Amino acid sequence: MGKRKSAWRIWAKALGQKDGKDDREADIIAGIRTLIFISYLVTNVAIVANAVRHWNDGVNRNVVTGTQPTQRVSNVSGTASQR
């Protein structure tokens, strides 16, 4: 048995129990499970990358730029609020 076939056998077993009537059908099922796993992996990488990219958006921008917050007067209540 070649290395590739052995690696595929181990990967297919890692995906779950062997399903199918014969080896060919079991390989097709393992291939479908592999595609599902890859889609989950890509989705999770995209979610984590987006979270990391936007980690501190809008937080403490005044500290970074050194500017003072502007005062805005609300028309409804007449109170000042920081922007």
PyMOL commands that set and color helices and strands:
alter all, ss='L'
color gray80, all
select helices_A, chain A and resi 3-15+23-53+61-65
alter helices_A, ss='H'
color red, helices_A
select strands_A, chain A and resi 71-73+80-82
alter strands_A, ss='S'
color yellow, strands_A
deselect
rebuild
show_as cartoon
